Amino acid sequence: MRIKRWISSSLRAKLLALFIVLTTIPLMTVGVISYQKSYNSVSSHSKASSMLQADMLGTNIDNMFKDTERLLELSNNPKVIHFLFSQSETYEEAKDILQTFALYRDTYKYENVLNISLINRYGKGISERRGIFQSNMNPLRDQHFQTLAQNPDSVLRIPPALIKSNERIDGFTYEDQGVISIMAAVRQQITHEVIGFITVDLDDSFIKTFCDQVKIGKTGFFYILDQHSNPIYVPPIDNADWNIIRKTKLPFSDQPDGFVLRTDKMPRFIVHTASLYTGWTIIGIAPLQEIVAEANSIRQLIIVSVVLSIVFAITLHYLLTKRLTRPIQLLQHKMRLTASGYLEAKVKPVGTDEIADLGQSFNIMVEKIKELLEQSIRKQQQLQKAELRTLQAQINPHFLYNTLDSIIWMAEAGKSDAVIQLVKALSDLFRISLNKGRDWVMIHTELAHAQSYLVIQQMRYRDILEYRVEVDPEILEYPILNMTLQPLIENALYHGIKNKRGKGLIIIGGYMEDSAVILTVKDNGIGISTERLALLNQQLKHPLQSEEEEPTEGGFGLQNVHQRLRLYFGSEYGVLLESIAGTGTTISVRIPKNRGNLT
């Protein structure tokens, strides 16, 4: 009664009750239909997959027998027929037959064949294991040979359960091995009279291998029965599974390929198939719960989704009906604009209630965010400049160590003129690079710095290095970041020229293009492979974000120069790398013509 009075006295309660009815019923209907459809579909798919596994196991076994029964072609060999038909033989005839056995083995790679034997109607035989032998028992007294004598066109596949080693015609025994024998009659080619029999013995371990390779469920298993329902292979199983096997009635002709067997503990899914080639029955057993596990997961997901959807819908409507939603929607719209990065979104408060106060607070918050963001950007830029200047400074010590080593070597060799020239070039190089702490120099100064560097390197690598400067005079008075060209020249020398046989050439070029100045460092070195060039350009396009990331070999100087140019001039400027493997590399630097008073 209280709930009824509450609903009748409150518009919000009426809307909520109506919303619950309109939301819950469709959701539950959709959930039930989806569950039935998905459960049946996934369950059928899982069962079909299990049946396919059984068919695949049967196909594997059939293919194994088909391949092995190629050995029965030996019965058509003239030497074999002569051996079985005659009452005497020579050593050479027996040797030829055994060599024929070996030839078949080498040709078809029969790893599971244990023995091949032939015997005529009078007990004279030959086998791989025993050679020529004389059986003490009349072969026609053996039931299998009797069957073949009466049906000479048939092939018998005898499982281990029907073979007793101590009763074998050839007298050979296999210790601790299960044997499957394939038997066929050998007939005289003209009269078609049965003159003997051929037997191929197989190690039955291949059946275990095939069964282990095919899975049904997580804990299910396959076992195999012969045409007389005698077990050929049953994996190690517990007593409960043995009881299920005993209770499973054969044949399955009145059952579908896959059916459910109800047991005391849990239902089992049984799949079976018959091998048309051998007549054996392949049976797979697995808990039904494992076969339909995926379908059960979908069922649980649908139930949880429907319940959560109903709870969410009711809760959302309850909250929305507590207030007039229009002011909140407007505020929500402004917040979404701000979250997308547009910080100029403002709310126009209407009235003096809590929503109006919330809008005013939102406006204040946006202004604070803008101020904090600007401060963060300024600090980040300053930090990047400091870090990049540190990277720039790391270039000089490495170069200085190598140059001083060259000076010491020349001094020890008594080359005083070369020492003087090298020291002067080094002095000019560092005087220009220091540049009184300023980041900017004119292009002509940067070229002088690059030439000093090249003079030093040419003295160190006199036999492999030449250089030229081909720069348009019109661009010499434009500003450029200090230490822009030297790292690129160093990259061209150490990763292009040094690895090349013969004389290397570095050309420094420069020209104007529309609103930009283009400087190039071109070498005729070994070039860069397509894969490595793509990786270097990718790193230039997406600079490394952390100290743990390291650039590709040869990419440190490129990264340094490229990041400095992008930081000062913008993302449309920087370094472009072009190369052809075995031909050479061109590094282009793009900067604006005029950036005003840059400091």
Buried (B, 14 or more C-beta within 10 A) or exposed (E): EEEEEEBEEEEBBBBBBEBBEEBBEEBBEBBEEBBEEBBEEBBEEBBEEBBBBBBBBBBBBBEBBEEBBEBBEBBEBEBBBEBBBEEEBEEEBBEBBBEBBEEBBEEEEBEBBBBBBBBBBBBBBBBBBEEBBEBEEEBBEBEBBEBBBEEBEEBBBBBBEBBEEEEBBBBBEBEEEBBBBBBBBBBEEEEEEBBBBBBBBBBBEBBBEBBEEBBBBEEBBBBBBBEEEEEBBBEEBEEEBEEBBEEBEEEBEEBEBBBEBEBEEEEBBBBBBBBEBBEBBBBBBBBBBBBBBBBBEBBEEBEEBBEEBBEEBBEEBBEBBEEEEEBBEBBEEBBEBBEEEEEEBBBEBEEEEEBBEBBEEBBEEBEEEEEEEEEEEEEEEEEEBEEBBEBBEEBBEEBEEEBEEBBEEBBEEEBEEBBEBBBEBBEBBBEBBEBEEEBBBBBBBBBBBBBBBBBBBBBBBEEBBBBEBEBEEEBBEBBBBBBBBBBBBBBBBBBBBBEBEEEBBBBBBBBEEEEBBBBBBBBBBBBBEEEBBEBBBEBBEEBEEEEEEEBEEBBBBBBBBBBBBBBBBEEEBBBBBBBEBEEBBBBBBBBBBEBEEBE
